[in-house]
Amino acid sequence: MNNDWKNYLSSQGVNNNNASDNEKVINSTFLCDLSQYSTLVIAGDDALSFMQGQFTNDVEKIDANNSQINAFCNKKGRMIANFRLFKHQNNYFISIKDSLVDLSIEHLQNYILRAHVAIQDVSEQLIHLGLSGNKSPALLEEFIENIKIENDSVSHNENYIAIRVAGPQPRYEIFCSLEYAKVLWEKLADQVDVVDASSWEYLNIQAGIPFIDSNTSGEFIPQMTNMELINGVSFTKGCFTGQEIVARTHYLGKQKRRTYRIRITSDTEPKAGDQLATETSTDNQYTGTLISIHPTANNKYEALAVIQIKSAAEGKLKLKDFDSKISLLELPYSLEDNK
């Protein structure tokens, strides 16, 4: 996190360690810092062809006006990271969980070889903000003309980038320099609620968008996290690392695990990577893994978890290592794979 930005937020009384009221998050227009995500730039004459050979989605469909959810995998088809990809001024940028930055750069560097490609963490130069709520498109019009309202669309000018992302209300991820971040914050903070960073993760859970972190990197093929259901995988773009296994699962295999939105009641706070089981599981068995969690009330949480489809249908799920109760919640999209 940019130290000057951190100090500025502190001077504004913003504390990202304080949990926000969930009703405020769902029903109001709010602004938050998104420094839990880092921004990497991928540049060079061979950047497009390099990404096309590594990423799960069709990078050739990216332009200055459209972003996409994407991922890259190991040779076994397991996701190292998933992220949002966008293009600005002829360079490509990925917004990725902070805990995956070093691992991701190291992994991608292994495939550059002689290609003219450079990968750099530019989180110090690009401040990352979130704005959510019904008023957000109108509020952003002061900074960018003709704000787009389609999911994954990009609105931009020389000072700001605003990406519309899925959610229960209109919401935008905003990227800009420190100077312009301060301008935006000072103009909007008095007009909207200011909430902590975890509120954005809560909306990702509501939207069924499961961004993995270092606790779950290398655990799942993309379909286990519903990536193809949220437009994060292309099965027609050609080869990428791990593509054979991902495609085989899509065309020939029967899907055995999916990501579900769940409610957890537990005296012990769960965390990403914790395992799920059923009442009949043995000590060495587990039926699911938590991806992201957000507290909603005392001893209550909402989460996204990869779960065996059979176990989810049977119910009676719990956290493997401590007493808990789990129930399924609706997702905003169908779990049926439209092949």
Buried (B, 14 or more C-beta within 10 A) or exposed (E): BBEEBBEBBEEEEBEBEEEBEBEEBBBBBBBBBBBBBBBBBBBBEBBBBBBBBBBBBBBEEBEBBBBBBBBBBBEEBBBBBBBBBBBBEEBBBBBBBBBBBEBBBEBBEEEBEEBEBEBEBBBBBBBBBBBBBEBBBEBBEEBBEEBBEEBBBBBBEEEBBBBBBBBBBBBBBBBBBBEBBBBBBEEBBEEBBBBBBBBBBBBBBBBBBBBBBBBBBBBBBBBBBBBBBBBBBBBEBEEBBBBEBBBEBBEEEEBEBBBBBBBBBBEEEBEBBBBBBBEEBEEEEBBBBBBBBBBBEEEEBBBBBBBBBEBBEEEEBBBBEEEBEBEBBEBEEEBEEEE
